[in-house]
Structures are given as C-alpha cells and as structure tokens.
Amino acid sequence: MHVRALRRLLTLLVVLTLAGLAWNQYGMESTLAIDAHTPYAIEAVDDRMTDNGNSIATIVRDNRQLGLDCQIERGYQWPSCELVVRFRRPPEGIDLSAYESMRVWISSSGPEKDQRVRLFLRNFNPAYSRVGDPQSQKVNELFFAPAQYPQGYEIDLSRFSVAGWWLEEHPTALDLAGPELNNVTTFAVSTGANLVPGLHQIRVERIEFRGKLIPRATFRLMLVLLWIAAAGGYLLYDALLTRNQLRLSAASQNSLQRLNESLRIETHSLAEAARTDPLTGVLNRKGLADELLRMVRLGGDAIFPLTLVFIDIDHFKRVNDEHGHAVGDQVIRGLSALVRSAVQRDDLFARWGGEEFLLVFRNTPGLEARTIAERLRERIADAQWPVSLRITCSFGVAEWHQGEDLNEGIRRADEAMYRAKQNGRDRVEVELESPPAGEPVIS
C-alpha cells in the first residue's frame, strides 16, 4: 500500500513542480507602470536649481504621454534637465529589487544628431544618505539612445551602475559601493551629456518595471524545499510503517503460541475424538479448534474482527421428553442444515454440545454478526419442524479481540446467550467490550 502512496506522492509532486515552473515562467507577473496617468508626483528639475545654470525645464503632460521640454542655455559646464517621478519622500522609498527588468517607451529630440537620455534611480540608505540632501542619495544610472528602439526596449535592471561622479563625491565602504534598488525615492529621465544649447524634448509614453510575484530563484528554492519536505515526510512514514509491521509480526508469532495453548486446554479431553459430529456432520469441538488454528495461520491479522455466536435451542429438553429422542435428533439435524445453508462457506460452524452450537465469523464486526444472527433466528422460527413443532433459538454474540484469550471470547458469547434465555428466549443478545489497550495481538 505504501508503494502506491509513494507513486501518488511522486506524481503529485511532478505535476505541482511542472505547473509551478510554468506559472512562474509565463505568469506570476508583477508590474509597476509609469505613464501619463501615474499617481506619483511628477517634477521638472533643471540646472538653475542645483548648479546655478540657466537651463529651463518644463513638464508637458497629456492623456497619452509625459513630456519634458528643456531649453538648454549656456551658464553651467554640464547643463541638464530632468523629468522626475517621485515615489516617496526620503527617508521612505519603494523596493524595486524584486523587479528584474524595465521596459521603456521613450522618444527624444534636440539639436544633436544622436540624442541620448540618462535614466536615474536614486536610492536612500541611512548609511550614506541624509534627509534634506538630495545629492546624498545613491545615483544608479543608465545611458540610453531612444532613437535606436522606437518600438520600446526592455532593460535588465542589473545593467544599472552607480554614477562615477557620485562615488567620487561620496566615498563608501566596498559592500555599499554597488547598485542598490531596495529603497528608491525617485526615478528620473534626464537629458544626455555635453548638450548643445537649444530646445531638447523628451517624451515618455510608458515605463514598466517588470518582475515576478515570487522571484525565480526564490521560487525554485521553494520547490527544492517542497521536494525535501515530501521526501522527509515519506521516509518518516515508511519508517513508522515498517516499525509497526515488525511489531505486529512479532506479536502475531507470540499470539499463535498463546492461541495453541488456549485451544489445547479446550480440546485436551477430546484429543482422540473425530473432527466432526456424527449426528449432524458439522464440526465438533476438536474440529473447530483445528480449523481455528488453520484460519489464524493462513489469515493472520486479516481474520479480525472475529465474532463468536452461540446458538441454543429453546426448551429442547421438553422436545425430548414429550416427543422422544428420535424427534429431538431430527430437530438437531434440521437446525444444523438450516444454519449451514444460511452462512458463508468460510464461516466455521460447530456443534458445541447437546443443543448448543457455535458459529465463528471471520473479518466480521460484532454488530454485523448480530444482524446475521437476527436473520437466522427468524428463519428458524419460521421453518417447518417435525410433528408441527415450533422451534426457536437464543443467540449470544461476542467479538474475540486480538490480544485476548480465546476462552474470554467464548465466555462472553456464552453469557450473552444465557442473557437471551433470561430475557424471554427467541432473541439475540450481544456482549461487546473494547479491545485490550496497546497494540492488538491475537490470543
């Protein structure tokens, strides 16, 4: 059974892994968009504000795009203008480290033949940044020629690098010298370097930061951990199952010995007797003992729950006294034939002595055996008997539990049968007890 469980587990894991990888590869998208309808604040920054230049930057905005008109004037050595998208006010920012790429739809025009723009991602880190000093935020930059990609272009965020001038002005430890995108306060599109005076225009149709809800590396690590957890769980389950099977096997061997001794006591005085009852042809006590031993050896634990049913003919002494032993023998034979025809071939049926019989149902709970006994009781009461007799029987039903001596099961069935007698006869009584505590063993 655990082999089937392993196959099902492996199948489930393979299906989940393939489905998860496909979802992570082709779905699970997370996108941050910037366009004319962005909720973030848009600002124009020029060299007048930072370097005492003369350039003038103006934001142009319509329903289709964001724009920057920059009138470059001489006055500062490196004149520039920026279209700034402010995500949050320092020291707060947004984490862009989970995004893998950025797709841009940008166009630019100006006096230069080869128009270039710069993309800035400014990151605030308390280790080197100060509130109120925009220049202290690390500048991650990328140069870009929009004319080469009129259809838009996807840029891996790993291509951003820290601006060299920023590193020169803000010396930092080596572990802080690389690009950082975990607390970005602004994104800016700026004019290029070495600009010719005149009107420079930048138009931003759309910018998208793209990534996965769960990064690929993290998702694959989760899948590996899932497989490790599943393998560990199965190994633990298999170990517990094997341990339990070994314990049950040892208990069964011990119980066979106990069963043999118990039946030997019951059958000691009948050791030389035949296996069958000469009057009815059904098993006698010795035959029942032999068949029980064979059933336990061949069936093992599979025969349980096992139920014993005592059957006693009501007022049988009166039948013998009033109609003679010949009629009594006919009743005994008729009852044996009726019961034998009504139960399954694998069930054991024996004459226990006199007018008492014992049925043994394997792999049958006590309540199910009670239902069978009720049907037998009704058939016996409705059957035709010699000299128009009305024959009824009292039934006692009890389960024989693993870990219990056989005599205890027989005693309970016998007590249930006598209780049926005391309660008016022609009835079925059941004696059910909880199985012994601990691991079940056959007794």
LUMKOLFI-6260 format. One record per residue (C-alpha): residue number from 0; x, y, z. Coordinates in nm, 2 decimals, m for minus. Last residue first. Layout:
BEGIN
R:n:px:py:pz
R:NUM:X:Y:Z
...
//
This chain:
BEGIN
R:n:px:py:pz
R:442:m0.48:m1.46:2.17
R:441:m0.42:m1.25:1.87
R:440:m0.24:m0.92:1.93
R:439:m0.36:m0.56:1.91
R:438:m0.10:m0.30:2.01
R:437:m0.20:m0.13:2.33
R:436:m0.52:m0.15:2.53
R:435:m0.74:m0.46:2.51
R:434:m1.03:m0.43:2.26
R:433:m1.35:m0.26:2.40
R:432:m1.63:m0.49:2.50
R:431:m1.94:m0.61:2.32
R:430:m2.18:m0.87:2.45
R:429:m2.47:m0.90:2.22
R:428:m2.81:m1.06:2.28
R:427:m3.03:m1.22:2.01
R:426:m3.38:m1.34:2.09
R:425:m3.61:m1.64:2.09
R:424:m3.57:m1.67:2.47
R:423:m3.75:m1.44:2.72
R:422:m3.49:m1.22:2.88
R:421:m3.33:m1.50:3.08
R:420:m3.26:m1.71:2.77
R:419:m3.11:m1.41:2.59
R:418:m2.89:m1.34:2.89
R:417:m2.78:m1.70:2.87
R:416:m2.67:m1.64:2.51
R:415:m2.48:m1.32:2.61
R:414:m2.30:m1.51:2.89
R:413:m2.20:m1.78:2.64
R:412:m2.07:m1.52:2.39
R:411:m1.87:m1.35:2.68
R:410:m1.73:m1.68:2.79
R:409:m1.63:m1.78:2.44
R:408:m1.44:m1.45:2.39
R:407:m1.26:m1.49:2.72
R:406:m1.17:m1.86:2.65
R:405:m1.00:m1.74:2.33
R:404:m0.75:m1.53:2.53
R:403:m0.73:m1.17:2.42
R:402:m0.46:m0.98:2.24
R:401:m0.67:m0.96:1.92
R:400:m1.03:m0.95:2.02
R:399:m1.30:m1.22:2.01
R:398:m1.62:m1.04:1.95
R:397:m1.94:m1.15:2.12
R:396:m2.29:m1.27:2.01
R:395:m2.53:m1.49:2.22
R:394:m2.83:m1.63:2.04
R:393:m3.15:m1.80:2.17
R:392:m3.33:m2.04:1.95
R:391:m3.69:m2.12:1.84
R:390:m3.87:m2.43:1.73
R:389:m4.24:m2.46:1.68
R:388:m4.32:m2.83:1.65
R:387:m4.55:m2.94:1.37
R:386:m4.46:m3.31:1.43
R:385:m4.12:m3.25:1.28
R:384:m4.02:m2.88:1.20
R:383:m4.13:m2.63:0.94
R:382:m3.92:m2.31:0.95
R:381:m4.05:m1.96:1.05
R:380:m3.88:m1.96:1.39
R:379:m3.55:m2.09:1.25
R:378:m3.56:m1.83:0.96
R:377:m3.63:m1.55:1.21
R:376:m3.34:m1.65:1.44
R:375:m3.11:m1.69:1.14
R:374:m3.19:m1.33:1.02
R:373:m3.13:m1.20:1.37
R:372:m2.80:m1.38:1.39
R:371:m2.68:m1.22:1.06
R:370:m2.77:m0.88:1.20
R:369:m2.58:m0.96:1.52
R:368:m2.28:m1.06:1.32
R:367:m2.28:m0.71:1.17
R:366:m2.29:m0.56:1.52
R:365:m2.00:m0.78:1.63
R:364:m1.77:m0.69:1.35
R:363:m1.70:m0.95:1.08
R:362:m1.35:m1.04:0.94
R:361:m1.41:m1.40:1.05
R:360:m1.75:m1.53:1.16
R:359:m1.74:m1.82:1.40
R:358:m2.07:m2.00:1.48
R:357:m2.11:m2.22:1.79
R:356:m2.39:m2.47:1.85
R:355:m2.57:m2.58:2.17
R:354:m2.85:m2.84:2.18
R:353:m2.62:m3.11:2.32
R:352:m2.26:m3.00:2.27
R:351:m2.06:m2.74:2.09
R:350:m2.19:m2.84:1.75
R:349:m1.97:m2.65:1.51
R:348:m2.00:m2.38:1.24
R:347:m1.70:m2.20:1.09
R:346:m1.75:m1.93:0.83
R:345:m1.56:m1.98:0.50
R:344:m1.87:m2.13:0.32
R:343:m2.09:m1.84:0.41
R:342:m2.39:m1.88:0.63
R:341:m2.75:m1.97:0.56
R:340:m2.71:m2.33:0.43
R:339:m2.51:m2.43:0.74
R:338:m2.77:m2.28:0.97
R:337:m3.06:m2.47:0.81
R:336:m2.86:m2.80:0.79
R:335:m2.76:m2.78:1.16
R:334:m3.12:m2.69:1.26
R:333:m3.26:m2.99:1.07
R:332:m3.00:m3.23:1.22
R:331:m3.08:m3.11:1.58
R:330:m3.45:m3.12:1.52
R:329:m3.44:m3.47:1.37
R:328:m3.23:m3.58:1.68
R:327:m3.50:m3.44:1.91
R:326:m3.77:m3.63:1.71
R:325:m3.57:m3.95:1.77
R:324:m3.51:m3.85:2.13
R:323:m3.88:m3.87:2.22
R:322:m4.17:m3.65:2.16
R:321:m4.27:m3.51:2.51
R:320:m3.94:m3.55:2.70
R:319:m3.71:m3.49:2.40
R:318:m3.90:m3.18:2.29
R:317:m3.92:m3.06:2.65
R:316:m3.54:m3.09:2.69
R:315:m3.51:m2.86:2.38
R:314:m3.69:m2.58:2.55
R:313:m3.51:m2.32:2.34
R:312:m3.23:m2.44:2.11
R:311:m2.90:m2.27:2.19
R:310:m2.69:m2.08:1.94
R:309:m2.36:m1.92:2.05
R:308:m2.21:m1.66:1.81
R:307:m1.84:m1.58:1.81
R:306:m1.71:m1.28:1.61
R:305:m1.37:m1.21:1.45
R:304:m1.25:m0.86:1.37
R:303:m1.01:m0.99:1.26
R:302:m0.93:m1.25:1.00
R:301:m0.68:m1.03:0.82
R:300:m0.44:m1.03:1.12
R:299:m0.32:m1.37:1.03
R:298:m0.52:m1.54:0.76
R:297:m0.32:m1.86:0.70
R:296:m0.20:m1.94:1.05
R:295:m0.51:m1.79:1.21
R:294:m0.75:m1.99:0.99
R:293:m0.55:m2.32:1.04
R:292:m0.56:m2.28:1.42
R:291:m0.93:m2.20:1.41
R:290:m0.99:m2.50:1.18
R:289:m0.81:m2.74:1.42
R:288:m1.01:m2.60:1.72
R:287:m1.34:m2.63:1.54
R:286:m1.26:m2.99:1.45
R:285:m1.18:m3.06:1.81
R:284:m1.50:m2.90:1.93
R:283:m1.72:m3.08:1.68
R:282:m1.75:m2.98:1.32
R:281:m2.07:m3.04:1.12
R:280:m2.19:m3.39:1.01
R:279:m2.51:m3.36:1.22
R:278:m2.53:m3.68:1.42
R:277:m2.16:m3.79:1.39
R:276:m2.02:m3.45:1.50
R:275:m1.70:m3.39:1.31
R:274:m1.33:m3.38:1.40
R:273:m1.32:m3.73:1.55
R:272:m1.23:m3.77:1.92
R:271:m0.88:m3.87:2.04
R:270:m0.78:m3.52:2.16
R:269:m1.13:m3.46:2.30
R:268:m1.02:m3.42:2.67
R:267:m0.74:m3.19:2.57
R:266:m0.96:m2.98:2.33
R:265:m1.02:m2.67:2.54
R:264:m0.68:m2.67:2.70
R:263:m0.51:m2.73:2.37
R:262:m0.71:m2.44:2.23
R:261:m0.56:m2.20:2.48
R:260:m0.21:m2.34:2.43
R:259:m0.23:m2.30:2.05
R:258:m0.37:m1.95:2.08
R:257:m0.09:m1.84:2.31
R:256:0.17:m1.98:2.06
R:255:m0.01:m1.81:1.78
R:254:m0.02:m1.49:1.98
R:253:0.36:m1.48:2.01
R:252:0.40:m1.51:1.63
R:251:0.14:m1.25:1.58
R:250:0.30:m1.00:1.82
R:249:0.63:m1.04:1.64
R:248:0.46:m0.96:1.31
R:247:0.27:m0.67:1.46
R:246:0.59:m0.52:1.59
R:245:0.76:m0.56:1.26
R:244:0.47:m0.41:1.08
R:243:0.46:m0.11:1.31
R:242:0.83:m0.05:1.26
R:241:0.79:m0.07:0.89
R:240:0.50:0.18:0.89
R:239:0.69:0.42:1.12
R:238:0.99:0.41:0.89
R:237:0.78:0.45:0.58
R:236:0.60:0.75:0.72
R:235:0.93:0.91:0.83
R:234:1.08:0.84:0.48
R:233:0.77:0.99:0.32
R:232:0.78:1.30:0.53
R:231:1.15:1.35:0.46
R:230:1.09:1.30:0.09
R:229:0.80:1.55:0.09
R:228:1.00:1.80:0.29
R:227:1.30:1.77:0.05
R:226:1.07:1.80:m0.25
R:225:0.90:2.11:m0.11
R:224:1.24:2.26:m0.01
R:223:1.35:2.22:m0.37
R:222:1.03:2.38:m0.49
R:221:1.08:2.68:m0.25
R:220:1.43:2.72:m0.38
R:219:1.30:2.73:m0.73
R:218:1.05:3.00:m0.63
R:217:1.32:3.21:m0.45
R:216:1.55:3.19:m0.76
R:215:1.26:3.29:m0.99
R:214:1.15:3.58:m0.78
R:213:0.80:3.54:m0.63
R:212:0.55:3.80:m0.76
R:211:0.77:3.81:m1.06
R:210:0.92:4.12:m1.22
R:209:0.86:4.41:m1.45
R:208:0.91:4.78:m1.40
R:207:0.71:4.94:m1.68
R:206:0.77:5.28:m1.84
R:205:0.51:5.44:m2.08
R:204:0.48:5.71:m2.34
R:203:0.76:5.92:m2.21
R:202:0.85:6.22:m2.44
R:201:1.18:6.40:m2.41
R:200:1.24:6.74:m2.58
R:199:1.56:6.94:m2.62
R:198:1.53:7.31:m2.72
R:197:1.86:7.49:m2.78
R:196:2.21:7.50:m2.65
R:195:2.42:7.19:m2.75
R:194:2.44:6.93:m2.47
R:193:2.76:6.77:m2.34
R:192:2.58:6.49:m2.15
R:191:2.23:6.35:m2.20
R:190:1.89:6.49:m2.09
R:189:1.74:6.32:m1.79
R:188:1.46:6.07:m1.72
R:187:1.43:6.03:m1.35
R:186:1.30:5.77:m1.10
R:185:1.28:5.88:m0.74
R:184:1.28:5.75:m0.38
R:183:1.42:5.40:m0.43
R:182:1.46:5.19:m0.12
R:181:1.58:4.84:m0.23
R:180:1.74:4.94:m0.55
R:179:2.11:4.94:m0.47
R:178:2.39:4.94:m0.72
R:177:2.74:4.86:m0.58
R:176:2.96:5.07:m0.35
R:175:2.79:4.97:m0.02
R:174:3.00:4.65:0.04
R:173:3.31:4.84:m0.06
R:172:3.26:5.11:0.21
R:171:3.16:5.45:0.08
R:170:3.32:5.76:m0.06
R:169:3.05:6.01:m0.16
R:168:3.19:6.27:m0.41
R:167:3.39:6.02:m0.61
R:166:3.12:5.76:m0.58
R:165:2.86:6.02:m0.71
R:164:3.09:6.12:m1.00
R:163:3.11:5.75:m1.11
R:162:2.74:5.70:m1.12
R:161:2.64:5.37:m0.97
R:160:2.55:5.11:m1.23
R:159:2.23:5.00:m1.39
R:158:2.26:4.69:m1.61
R:157:2.12:4.46:m1.34
R:156:1.79:4.63:m1.41
R:155:1.77:4.43:m1.73
R:154:1.64:4.67:m2.00
R:153:1.34:4.61:m2.22
R:152:1.31:4.84:m2.52
R:151:1.03:5.02:m2.70
R:150:0.93:5.01:m3.06
R:149:1.13:5.32:m3.15
R:148:1.44:5.15:m3.01
R:147:1.75:5.31:m3.17
R:146:1.60:5.66:m3.15
R:145:1.58:5.62:m2.77
R:144:1.96:5.61:m2.71
R:143:2.00:5.51:m2.34
R:142:2.25:5.58:m2.07
R:141:2.20:5.40:m1.73
R:140:2.23:5.54:m1.38
R:139:2.21:5.44:m1.02
R:138:2.25:5.76:m0.81
R:137:2.30:5.70:m0.44
R:136:2.11:5.96:m0.23
R:135:2.35:6.22:m0.08
R:134:2.28:6.47:m0.36
R:133:1.92:6.50:m0.24
R:132:2.03:6.64:0.10
R:131:1.73:6.72:0.31
R:130:1.72:6.37:0.47
R:129:2.08:6.23:0.47
R:128:2.21:5.94:0.28
R:127:2.53:5.73:0.34
R:126:2.44:5.46:0.59
R:125:2.08:5.59:0.61
R:124:2.03:5.44:0.26
R:123:1.81:5.63:0.00
R:122:1.82:5.51:m0.36
R:121:1.80:5.73:m0.67
R:120:1.72:5.55:m0.99
R:119:1.84:5.76:m1.29
R:118:1.78:5.71:m1.66
R:117:2.00:5.92:m1.90
R:116:1.90:6.03:m2.24
R:115:2.08:6.02:m2.57
R:114:2.01:6.21:m2.90
R:113:2.24:6.14:m3.18
R:112:2.21:6.43:m3.43
R:111:2.22:6.69:m3.16
R:110:1.99:6.99:m3.18
R:109:1.71:6.81:m3.00
R:108:1.47:6.52:m3.00
R:107:1.37:6.24:m2.76
R:106:1.15:5.93:m2.76
R:105:1.07:5.69:m2.47
R:104:0.88:5.36:m2.45
R:103:1.07:5.18:m2.17
R:102:1.06:4.83:m2.04
R:101:1.23:4.77:m1.70
R:100:1.37:4.44:m1.58
R:99:1.40:4.20:m1.29
R:98:1.18:4.36:m1.03
R:97:1.23:4.23:m0.67
R:96:1.49:4.49:m0.60
R:95:1.25:4.77:m0.68
R:94:1.17:4.84:m0.31
R:93:0.99:5.18:m0.26
R:92:1.12:5.48:m0.08
R:91:1.10:5.64:0.27
R:90:1.38:5.86:0.40
R:89:1.30:6.05:0.20
R:88:0.97:6.15:0.03
R:87:0.81:5.88:m0.18
R:86:0.78:5.77:m0.54
R:85:0.88:6.10:m0.71
R:84:0.89:6.07:m1.08
R:83:1.15:6.33:m1.21
R:82:1.17:6.46:m1.56
R:81:1.52:6.60:m1.56
R:80:1.71:6.89:m1.73
R:79:2.08:6.94:m1.79
R:78:2.37:7.18:m1.83
R:77:2.72:7.05:m1.78
R:76:2.95:7.35:m1.76
R:75:2.69:7.59:m1.64
R:74:2.59:7.92:m1.80
R:73:2.49:7.84:m2.15
R:72:2.13:7.77:m2.21
R:71:1.94:7.44:m2.27
R:70:1.57:7.49:m2.31
R:69:1.43:7.16:m2.18
R:68:1.07:7.05:m2.27
R:67:0.99:6.73:m2.07
R:66:0.69:6.51:m2.16
R:65:0.45:6.26:m2.02
R:64:0.23:6.07:m2.25
R:63:m0.11:5.99:m2.39
R:62:m0.36:6.18:m2.20
R:61:m0.15:6.50:m2.20
R:60:0.15:6.62:m2.00
R:59:0.44:6.87:m2.07
R:58:0.67:6.94:m1.78
R:57:0.90:7.24:m1.82
R:56:1.28:7.26:m1.77
R:55:1.47:7.59:m1.82
R:54:1.85:7.60:m1.85
R:53:2.04:7.90:m1.70
R:52:2.27:7.73:m1.45
R:51:2.33:7.80:m1.08
R:50:2.42:7.43:m1.02
R:49:2.12:7.27:m0.85
R:48:1.80:7.47:m0.91
R:47:1.91:7.65:m1.22
R:46:2.05:7.32:m1.36
R:45:1.70:7.19:m1.43
R:44:1.44:6.98:m1.24
R:43:1.08:6.92:m1.36
R:42:0.85:6.72:m1.12
R:41:0.59:6.45:m1.15
R:40:0.42:6.32:m0.83
R:39:0.31:5.96:m0.84
R:38:m0.04:5.86:m0.93
R:37:0.06:5.77:m1.29
R:36:m0.19:5.86:m1.56
R:35:0.05:6.00:m1.82
R:34:0.26:5.68:m1.77
R:33:0.46:5.49:m1.51
R:32:0.38:5.13:m1.46
R:31:0.48:4.88:m1.18
R:30:0.43:4.53:m1.29
R:29:0.42:4.19:m1.11
R:28:0.38:3.88:m1.32
R:27:0.30:3.53:m1.18
R:26:0.27:3.41:m1.53
R:25:0.49:3.26:m1.80
R:24:0.79:3.14:m1.61
R:23:0.65:3.12:m1.26
R:22:0.33:2.96:m1.39
R:21:0.53:2.71:m1.60
R:20:0.76:2.63:m1.31
R:19:0.46:2.58:m1.07
R:18:0.27:2.36:m1.31
R:17:0.58:2.15:m1.37
R:16:0.65:2.12:m0.99
R:15:0.29:2.06:m0.90
R:14:0.26:1.78:m1.16
R:13:0.59:1.62:m1.05
R:12:0.50:1.65:m0.68
R:11:0.15:1.49:m0.74
R:10:0.30:1.21:m0.94
R:9:0.57:1.15:m0.68
R:8:0.31:1.14:m0.40
R:7:0.08:0.91:m0.59
R:6:0.37:0.67:m0.66
R:5:0.48:0.68:m0.29
R:4:0.12:0.61:m0.18
R:3:0.10:0.31:m0.42
R:2:0.43:0.18:m0.27
R:1:0.28:0.24:0.08
R:0:0.00:0.00:0.00
//
